[in-house]
Amino acid sequence: MTTVLTEKDIENAIDNGEVKHLVQHIENVVIQKALIKTRGNITQAAMLVNMNRGTVRKILERAEG
């Protein structure tokens, strides 16, 4: 999984009022990477990224739909 975030992406998010969306996307990418590293274990992924397990589940639910 390769995700490239450029300065232009950040500038565009600021200019278009989409910073919250960009941050949510980044959170999801980080969680997905942690889940890959922990073979899908949400508890271990949460510990890896120093988040509460409930927060990780919320991020995953938000990304789903």
C-alpha positions as CSV (number, residue, x, y, z in Angstrom):
1,M,0.0,0.0,0.0
2,T,1.6,3.2,-1.1
3,T,-0.1,6.6,-0.3
4,V,1.6,9.8,-1.3
5,L,0.4,13.0,0.3
6,T,1.9,16.1,-1.3
7,E,2.1,19.7,-0.1
8,K,-0.4,20.5,-2.9
9,D,-2.9,18.0,-1.4
10,I,-2.7,19.8,1.9
11,E,-3.0,23.2,0.3
12,N,-6.0,22.0,-1.7
13,A,-7.7,20.6,1.4
14,I,-7.2,23.9,3.2
15,D,-8.4,26.0,0.3
16,N,-11.5,23.8,-0.2
17,G,-12.4,23.4,3.4
18,E,-11.7,19.7,3.3
19,V,-9.1,19.4,6.1
20,K,-11.3,17.2,8.2
21,H,-11.8,14.8,5.3
22,L,-8.0,14.7,4.7
23,V,-7.3,14.0,8.4
24,Q,-9.9,11.2,8.4
25,H,-8.4,9.7,5.3
26,I,-4.9,9.8,6.9
27,E,-6.3,8.2,10.1
28,N,-7.8,5.4,8.0
29,V,-4.6,4.8,6.1
30,V,-2.6,4.6,9.3
31,I,-5.1,2.2,10.9
32,Q,-5.2,0.0,7.8
33,K,-1.4,-0.3,7.8
34,A,-1.4,-1.2,11.5
35,L,-4.0,-3.9,10.8
36,I,-1.8,-5.3,8.1
37,K,1.1,-5.4,10.5
38,T,-1.0,-7.1,13.2
39,R,-2.7,-9.5,10.8
40,G,-6.1,-7.9,11.4
41,N,-6.0,-7.7,15.2
42,I,-7.8,-4.5,16.2
43,T,-6.5,-4.5,19.8
44,Q,-2.9,-4.9,18.7
45,A,-3.3,-2.3,15.9
46,A,-4.8,0.2,18.4
47,M,-1.8,-0.4,20.7
48,L,0.6,0.0,17.8
49,V,-0.8,3.4,16.9
50,N,-1.3,4.4,20.5
51,M,-5.1,4.8,20.2
52,N,-8.0,3.4,22.2
53,R,-9.5,0.3,20.6
54,G,-12.9,2.0,20.5
55,T,-11.5,4.9,18.6
56,V,-9.9,2.5,16.0
57,R,-13.3,0.8,15.6
58,K,-15.0,4.2,15.0
59,I,-12.4,5.1,12.4
60,L,-13.0,1.8,10.6
61,E,-16.8,2.2,10.8
62,R,-16.6,5.7,9.4
63,A,-14.4,4.5,6.5
64,E,-16.9,1.8,5.7
65,G,-19.8,3.9,5.3
